[in-house]
Amino acid sequence: MQVNLAEHLPKNERIQLGSYYTPERLVHRVYDFIQPYVHNKKKKVVLFDSAGGCGAFLFGIKQCDYRIADRDLNACKFLKQHFEQQNVFHTNSLIEVNRAKYFISSSAFLIMIGNPPYNDTTSEFKNGAKGQNICDEDLYDRDIGVSFLKSYHKLNADVVCVLHPLSYLIKESNFKRLRDFKDNYKLIKGEIFSSTLFHGTGTGKFPILVSLYEKNADGMTFEDIRNFRFNILDNDKTFVLSNFKTTDGYINKYPPRKNDVQKSPIGLYYYTFRDLNSLKKNASFRTKEHPNGIVVTLENFYKYSYLYSLKSLFNPEDAWLYGNLSPLVHIEDVEQNKELYVSYAIKTNKVFKEMGNSILRKIAEFYKVKFDKTADIDKMEKTIKHRLVKLV
């Protein structure tokens, strides 16, 4: 077994357990973050990785008092060969969470470290199986990683320095799910990197955060997160959420609710999306009704044409950094260039080749566009790409 890999686990178990072991360079970033606290001379310091895997986060600092736990029996067997056996715990760290379980005194200065699992248990894998979050009732969340953050508060940790998806913070609905953790801890430092740094994570890229939190009775608000300046690994750029304008409140991204219009008057639908990653991955326009179809009308057609253009042509080098945001937009640009986005969608999306001419004529008349066969698609693409570059 290797400290920084989870190769002993079959792929389906890695996914269900969220077990993606951590590259050494990221372990060192955690070391750098916690150094000022490790040398606390006023209290006894205990380092604890409650989802320890093969011990990557503790191999370099075993001179400190430490605890390490994991639910994977093979990992714990490996740990007991390299660490003091009394400090290794084979357990589900989300059950019966308290300091006494790990022989940590109430007066100790507790620093939680590591790369806890993150897996949305509502997601299905290719074989139809789902993950399962077995935990204390007050820790439950559909995402195991959120439960781990809650568990740190239950352990009354003084400092938390762990890796977790950036989406836990920058999506307001996710942030609210942190509950007691967000109300009792404050983000001090954060450095973002791409999920591709993990071995065996597949092709989907999303931002992960090396995060440092301190216990703080004032907690943190979503407005704090919106204005927090995140660093980016191996990059001089920073990421500030409030700098970006998204389609939230401007373009609907969900299927109609019970009392909404259920059927498109022009026979067009757009596949639902949560964020930029899902917009890129999912289908776009469709002519058949679908449970995940957004109703497209003549009046909002230009907005979904913009989304189609974004899906097709927005591809910055660091696109992974924005993947968990709702699609980016400059509203003024879309409102002033409806004809451009409508023309591009009509000329390049195969759905419109299958539609009746009467619908296309309605769209053409409404948006005052001409769909001539000699339209220069390359020129349109170049113009749109130039506009999309300004989003970041």
Backbone torsions as a table, in degrees:
resi	resn	phi	psi	omega
1	MET	NA	144.2	179.1
2	GLN	-110.2	142.3	-175.4
3	VAL	-59.1	-39.8	-172.4
4	ASN	-100.7	10.9	178.6
5	LEU	-131.5	156.8	177.8
6	ALA	-116.0	42.9	-172.8
7	GLU	-69.7	-16.2	179.5
8	HIS	-74.3	-13.7	-179.3
9	LEU	-97.3	134.4	171.4
10	PRO	-60.2	155.7	-175.7
11	LYS	-55.9	-43.1	-177.3
12	ASN	-63.6	-34.6	178.6
13	GLU	-73.3	-35.5	176.7
14	ARG	-60.3	-41.9	-179.8
15	ILE	-66.9	-48.5	-175.3
16	GLN	-67.5	-34.4	179.4
17	LEU	-89.0	-11.4	-175.8
18	GLY	67.8	29.3	-171.9
19	SER	-92.7	90.1	174.3
20	TYR	-120.0	105.0	-172.5
21	TYR	-71.5	159.4	-161.1
22	THR	-99.4	129.6	175.6
23	PRO	-59.0	148.5	-174.0
24	GLU	-58.8	-36.9	-177.1
25	ARG	-64.5	-31.2	178.3
26	LEU	-77.0	-33.5	173.9
27	VAL	-59.1	-41.9	-179.0
28	HIS	-67.7	-29.4	176.3
29	ARG	-65.4	-38.8	176.2
30	VAL	-63.8	-43.7	176.5
31	TYR	-54.0	-47.4	-178.2
32	ASP	-59.8	-40.9	-177.0
33	PHE	-66.8	-37.5	-171.6
34	ILE	-94.2	-6.4	-176.1
35	GLN	-52.6	-43.5	-179.6
36	PRO	-61.0	-24.2	-177.1
37	TYR	-92.7	-28.9	-177.5
38	VAL	-61.3	-33.7	-176.6
39	HIS	-95.4	29.5	175.6
40	ASN	-65.7	115.9	-175.1
41	LYS	-92.6	-6.7	-177.2
42	LYS	-85.0	-28.7	-176.6
43	LYS	-134.3	159.5	173.4
44	LYS	-71.8	126.8	-177.5
45	VAL	-97.6	132.8	175.0
46	VAL	-123.7	126.6	173.7
47	LEU	-95.9	135.7	-176.7
48	PHE	-138.4	122.5	171.2
49	ASP	-110.5	106.0	-173.3
50	SER	-87.5	1.3	173.0
51	ALA	-138.1	62.8	-161.0
52	GLY	-74.2	-16.9	-178.2
53	GLY	57.2	-123.3	178.8
54	CYS	-103.6	19.2	169.0
55	GLY	85.5	20.1	-176.0
56	ALA	-54.7	-36.9	-174.7
57	PHE	-79.0	-10.7	-177.0
58	LEU	-116.3	-9.8	-178.6
59	PHE	-60.0	-35.7	-176.1
60	GLY	-86.1	-9.8	-175.2
61	ILE	-133.9	40.7	-178.2
62	LYS	-71.6	-8.0	178.7
63	GLN	-71.5	-15.7	177.0
64	CYS	-87.4	162.9	170.2
65	ASP	-69.4	136.2	-173.5
66	TYR	-148.9	163.0	169.7
67	ARG	-137.0	149.1	177.6
68	ILE	-144.7	135.3	-176.5
69	ALA	-137.6	152.2	174.3
70	ASP	-161.6	151.0	179.6
71	ARG	-88.2	-9.9	-179.3
72	ASP	-84.5	114.0	-175.8
73	LEU	-60.8	-42.5	-179.5
74	ASN	-64.1	-38.6	177.3
75	ALA	-63.2	-41.7	-179.1
76	CYS	-67.5	-35.1	175.4
77	LYS	-61.7	-42.0	177.1
78	PHE	-63.7	-44.6	-178.9
79	LEU	-60.3	-39.0	-177.2
80	LYS	-70.1	-15.1	175.3
81	GLN	-83.0	-17.1	-172.9
82	HIS	-122.2	-10.4	179.7
83	PHE	-129.8	165.3	175.9
84	GLU	-61.1	125.7	-172.6
85	GLN	-58.9	-34.1	-178.0
86	GLN	-70.8	-11.8	179.1
87	ASN	-99.8	1.4	-179.6
88	VAL	-108.2	131.4	-176.1
89	PHE	-126.3	120.0	174.2
90	HIS	-89.5	101.0	-173.4
91	THR	-162.4	159.6	167.0
92	ASN	-81.8	111.2	-173.5
93	SER	-71.4	-2.9	179.0
94	LEU	-101.2	6.0	179.1
95	ILE	-114.3	134.7	179.6
96	GLU	52.3	53.8	-174.5
97	VAL	-77.3	117.4	173.8
98	ASN	-166.8	160.3	-177.2
99	ARG	-65.2	-36.5	-175.9
100	ALA	-61.0	-32.3	179.6
101	LYS	-56.4	-29.9	-176.4
102	TYR	-112.9	13.4	178.6
103	PHE	57.4	45.8	176.0
104	ILE	-109.0	123.7	-177.1
105	SER	-70.4	154.7	-179.2
106	SER	-67.4	-20.9	-178.4
107	SER	-90.5	-9.6	-177.8
108	ALA	-67.7	149.0	174.6
109	PHE	-87.6	104.7	-170.0
110	LEU	-96.2	125.3	176.5
111	ILE	-115.7	115.0	177.1
112	MET	-88.5	131.0	179.8
113	ILE	-133.0	167.6	172.3
114	GLY	129.0	-169.5	-179.7
115	ASN	-131.3	76.6	-175.8
116	PRO	-63.7	155.9	-179.9
117	PRO	-61.6	144.4	168.8
118	TYR	-133.3	116.8	-178.7
119	ASN	-154.7	123.1	176.7
120	ASP	-77.7	111.7	-174.7
121	THR	-72.2	-4.8	174.9
122	THR	-85.6	-9.4	-180.0
123	SER	-79.6	144.7	176.1
124	GLU	-103.5	144.6	176.1
125	PHE	-94.7	176.7	-175.2
126	LYS	-59.7	-31.2	-179.0
127	ASN	-87.5	5.7	176.7
128	GLY	87.6	-6.9	-179.1
129	ALA	-77.6	155.9	176.7
130	LYS	-122.9	158.5	173.7
131	GLY	-73.2	173.6	-179.8
132	GLN	-143.8	133.5	179.8
133	ASN	-110.0	99.3	177.6
134	ILE	-97.7	114.6	-172.4
135	CYS	-158.3	173.0	173.0
136	ASP	-59.8	146.5	-174.9
137	GLU	-57.0	-39.3	-176.8
138	ASP	-77.0	-5.7	178.7
139	LEU	-102.2	-6.8	-169.0
140	TYR	-63.5	137.5	169.1
141	ASP	-154.6	155.9	179.9
142	ARG	-67.5	-21.9	176.4
143	ASP	-103.2	121.8	-175.9
144	ILE	-59.9	-35.0	-178.7
145	GLY	-62.5	-36.7	176.5
146	VAL	-64.7	-39.5	177.7
147	SER	-61.7	-38.3	178.1
148	PHE	-64.0	-42.3	177.7
149	LEU	-60.6	-42.1	176.8
150	LYS	-61.7	-36.0	-178.0
151	SER	-65.9	-28.9	179.5
152	TYR	-67.2	-36.4	175.5
153	HIS	-66.6	-39.0	-179.0
154	LYS	-66.0	-28.8	175.9
155	LEU	-82.5	-3.3	-178.8
156	ASN	56.9	46.3	178.2
157	ALA	-65.5	144.1	178.0
158	ASP	-85.1	-35.1	179.8
159	VAL	-138.1	141.3	176.6
160	VAL	-126.8	123.0	178.1
161	CYS	-133.7	94.8	-174.3
162	VAL	-136.5	167.7	173.8
163	LEU	-96.8	135.4	174.8
164	HIS	-157.6	159.2	179.2
165	PRO	-56.9	138.2	176.8
166	LEU	-60.3	-27.1	-177.6
167	SER	-62.0	-22.1	176.9
168	TYR	-59.6	-29.7	-176.4
169	LEU	-100.8	-43.4	-168.3
170	ILE	-86.2	-10.8	170.7
171	LYS	-96.9	117.1	-171.6
172	GLU	-58.5	-38.2	179.3
173	SER	-63.8	-37.2	176.6
174	ASN	-69.2	-41.8	-179.7
175	PHE	-57.7	-42.0	179.7
176	LYS	-64.0	-30.4	-179.4
177	ARG	-69.2	-15.6	178.4
178	LEU	-69.6	-22.5	173.3
179	ARG	47.9	-115.4	-173.2
180	ASP	-59.1	-30.1	-179.7
181	PHE	-64.5	-49.1	-178.9
182	LYS	-67.1	-25.2	-178.5
183	ASP	-82.4	-10.3	-174.9
184	ASN	-129.1	1.6	179.0
185	TYR	-134.5	153.1	179.8
186	LYS	-125.6	134.8	177.4
187	LEU	-73.2	124.8	-177.7
188	ILE	-102.2	-40.2	-176.4
189	LYS	-149.3	145.9	178.3
190	GLY	-150.3	134.1	178.9
191	GLU	-129.9	125.2	-173.2
192	ILE	-96.3	141.7	173.2
193	PHE	-143.0	167.0	-177.8
194	SER	-84.9	143.5	178.7
195	SER	-60.6	-17.1	-179.8
196	THR	-67.1	-12.4	175.8
197	LEU	-70.8	-16.4	176.1
198	PHE	-84.8	139.0	179.0
199	HIS	-71.4	127.8	171.6
200	GLY	78.7	28.1	-178.6
201	THR	-94.1	0.9	178.0
202	GLY	85.2	-167.5	-172.1
203	THR	-90.8	-21.0	-179.7
204	GLY	-68.8	124.9	-178.2
205	LYS	-106.3	136.2	175.1
206	PHE	-148.9	158.3	-175.8
207	PRO	-81.7	135.5	176.0
208	ILE	-119.7	149.5	-173.6
209	LEU	-115.9	130.9	162.3
210	VAL	-85.7	110.1	-170.0
211	SER	-113.9	144.5	174.9
212	LEU	-125.5	119.1	178.8
213	TYR	-119.2	144.5	170.4
214	GLU	-114.0	145.3	173.7
215	LYS	-62.5	131.6	-175.9
216	ASN	-155.0	121.9	-175.7
217	ALA	-63.0	-22.0	179.4
218	ASP	-80.6	-17.0	179.0
219	GLY	62.6	-156.2	-180.0
220	MET	-142.1	150.7	179.4
221	THR	-109.8	166.2	177.6
222	PHE	-65.5	-29.8	177.1
223	GLU	-65.1	-35.6	174.3
224	ASP	-59.1	-44.0	-178.7
225	ILE	-68.2	-40.9	-179.7
226	ARG	-57.4	-32.6	-176.0
227	ASN	-105.4	5.3	179.9
228	PHE	-73.4	138.7	179.1
229	ARG	-96.8	104.6	178.9
230	PHE	-86.9	137.9	171.5
231	ASN	-83.1	163.2	178.1
232	ILE	-123.5	128.7	-177.4
233	LEU	-57.3	132.2	177.3
234	ASP	59.6	34.0	-176.8
235	ASN	-152.5	142.9	178.5
236	ASP	-82.8	-13.0	-179.2
237	LYS	-71.7	160.3	171.9
238	THR	-124.6	166.7	-178.7
239	PHE	-125.3	119.7	176.9
240	VAL	-124.2	116.1	-173.2
241	LEU	-55.9	-40.8	-175.2
242	SER	-68.0	-10.7	178.6
243	ASN	-76.7	-13.7	-172.9
244	PHE	-108.0	136.6	175.3
245	LYS	-101.5	130.4	-178.0
246	THR	-118.9	173.7	-178.2
247	THR	-77.1	-3.4	179.3
248	ASP	-56.9	127.3	-179.1
249	GLY	83.0	-6.1	-179.2
250	TYR	-115.2	-41.0	178.8
251	ILE	-127.2	123.7	178.5
252	ASN	-66.4	136.8	-177.9
253	LYS	-120.9	11.8	-178.5
254	TYR	-126.8	156.3	177.0
255	PRO	-61.5	160.7	-177.9
256	PRO	-64.2	144.3	173.6
257	ARG	-82.4	-179.8	-172.2
258	LYS	-54.0	-44.2	-175.1
259	ASN	-94.3	4.0	178.0
260	ASP	-84.5	166.1	174.3
261	VAL	-63.8	125.5	-173.5
262	GLN	-93.6	-22.1	-173.0
263	LYS	-124.1	134.7	-179.3
264	SER	-74.7	130.3	178.1
265	PRO	-68.1	-16.4	178.3
266	ILE	-113.5	10.8	175.4
267	GLY	69.0	31.1	-178.7
268	LEU	-125.6	142.5	179.0
269	TYR	-137.6	157.1	176.4
270	TYR	-125.7	136.2	-175.1
271	TYR	-69.4	136.9	-175.9
272	THR	-61.2	157.5	-180.0
273	PHE	-151.6	152.0	177.3
274	ARG	-101.0	-40.9	-173.7
275	ASP	-150.6	-173.4	-177.2
276	LEU	-64.1	-38.2	178.9
277	ASN	-60.2	-46.5	-178.5
278	SER	-71.4	-32.0	175.1
279	LEU	-60.1	-43.3	-179.8
280	LYS	-66.8	-37.1	-173.2
281	LYS	-83.0	-36.3	-174.4
282	ASN	-79.8	168.3	174.3
283	ALA	-67.1	171.6	179.4
284	SER	-114.2	-111.5	-179.1
285	PHE	-70.7	146.9	174.2
286	ARG	-148.4	155.6	-177.6
287	THR	-103.2	-8.1	-179.7
288	LYS	-105.1	143.1	176.0
289	GLU	-61.6	147.2	-176.0
290	HIS	-153.0	144.9	178.7
291	PRO	-56.2	-27.1	178.8
292	ASN	-103.8	21.7	-178.1
293	GLY	-95.4	131.9	174.2
294	ILE	-88.2	135.8	-179.8
295	VAL	-73.1	123.9	176.9
296	VAL	-103.5	129.7	177.4
297	THR	-112.1	171.8	177.1
298	LEU	-60.9	-38.5	-176.1
299	GLU	-70.9	-32.2	-178.2
300	ASN	-104.8	5.5	-177.0
301	PHE	-55.9	-39.5	-177.1
302	TYR	-63.6	-31.2	180.0
303	LYS	-68.7	-39.9	178.9
304	TYR	-76.7	-24.0	170.9
305	SER	-65.9	-39.2	175.3
306	TYR	-61.4	-45.7	179.6
307	LEU	-60.4	-39.7	177.5
308	TYR	-62.6	-40.5	177.8
309	SER	-64.5	-42.4	178.7
310	LEU	-62.3	-46.0	179.0
311	LYS	-58.3	-41.2	-173.2
312	SER	-82.3	-34.0	-165.9
313	LEU	-121.5	-10.4	-179.9
314	PHE	-87.8	108.5	-177.0
315	ASN	-148.3	62.9	178.5
316	PRO	-67.8	161.3	-177.5
317	GLU	-57.7	-37.1	-178.3
318	ASP	-106.0	41.1	-177.9
319	ALA	-57.2	-31.4	-179.7
320	TRP	-57.4	-28.8	-176.3
321	LEU	-65.9	-28.4	-175.6
322	TYR	-104.7	3.4	-171.5
323	GLY	-61.8	-29.4	-178.9
324	ASN	-93.4	1.5	174.1
325	LEU	-84.9	153.7	166.6
326	SER	-59.7	154.1	-178.0
327	PRO	-48.9	138.5	-178.9
328	LEU	-78.1	151.4	-178.8
329	VAL	-158.7	145.5	162.6
330	HIS	-107.3	103.7	-172.7
331	ILE	-57.9	-40.7	-178.9
332	GLU	-60.1	-39.4	179.7
333	ASP	-63.6	-46.4	-178.7
334	VAL	-63.5	-42.4	-178.1
335	GLU	-67.0	-32.3	-177.7
336	GLN	-87.7	-13.3	-175.1
337	ASN	-128.4	39.7	179.7
338	LYS	-56.4	-43.2	-176.7
339	GLU	-59.9	-40.4	-179.2
340	LEU	-61.8	-50.2	-176.1
341	TYR	-70.4	-37.2	177.5
342	VAL	-64.9	-44.8	-179.3
343	SER	-61.6	-44.0	-178.4
344	TYR	-63.3	-43.8	-179.7
345	ALA	-62.2	-47.1	-178.1
346	ILE	-62.7	-39.7	-174.7
347	LYS	-79.6	-21.0	-172.3
348	THR	-118.6	-18.4	-178.6
349	ASN	-88.9	125.4	-174.1
350	LYS	-63.1	-21.5	179.4
351	VAL	-56.8	-37.6	-174.1
352	PHE	-76.6	-14.9	174.8
353	LYS	-75.3	-19.2	-178.1
354	GLU	-98.4	-7.1	-176.5
355	MET	-84.8	156.9	176.8
356	GLY	-69.5	150.4	-178.7
357	ASN	-63.4	-26.9	-177.5
358	SER	-63.6	-40.2	178.6
359	ILE	-67.8	-44.1	179.7
360	LEU	-61.9	-38.0	177.6
361	ARG	-64.2	-39.9	177.6
362	LYS	-59.6	-45.7	-180.0
363	ILE	-63.5	-44.1	-178.6
364	ALA	-61.9	-44.0	-179.8
365	GLU	-67.8	-40.6	-177.6
366	PHE	-65.2	-41.9	-176.0
367	TYR	-99.0	2.6	177.5
368	LYS	54.7	50.3	178.8
369	VAL	-119.4	154.8	176.8
370	LYS	-112.8	125.8	-178.8
371	PHE	-100.9	63.2	-179.3
372	ASP	-77.1	153.2	-175.0
373	LYS	-71.6	-15.3	-177.5
374	THR	-93.6	7.4	-179.3
375	ALA	-55.6	135.6	-177.9
376	ASP	-86.3	95.8	-177.1
377	ILE	-66.0	-39.3	179.4
378	ASP	-59.3	-40.0	179.4
379	LYS	-66.9	-40.6	177.6
380	MET	-61.5	-46.0	-179.4
381	GLU	-61.0	-43.2	179.3
382	LYS	-61.6	-42.3	179.6
383	THR	-64.5	-44.7	-179.0
384	ILE	-66.6	-43.5	178.9
385	LYS	-58.7	-40.0	178.7
386	HIS	-61.1	-38.0	178.9
387	ARG	-72.3	-39.4	-176.5
388	LEU	-69.6	-29.8	179.1
389	VAL	-58.9	-29.7	-177.3
390	LYS	-73.8	-6.8	-179.3
391	LEU	-70.5	-24.8	-175.6
392	VAL	-125.1	NA	NA
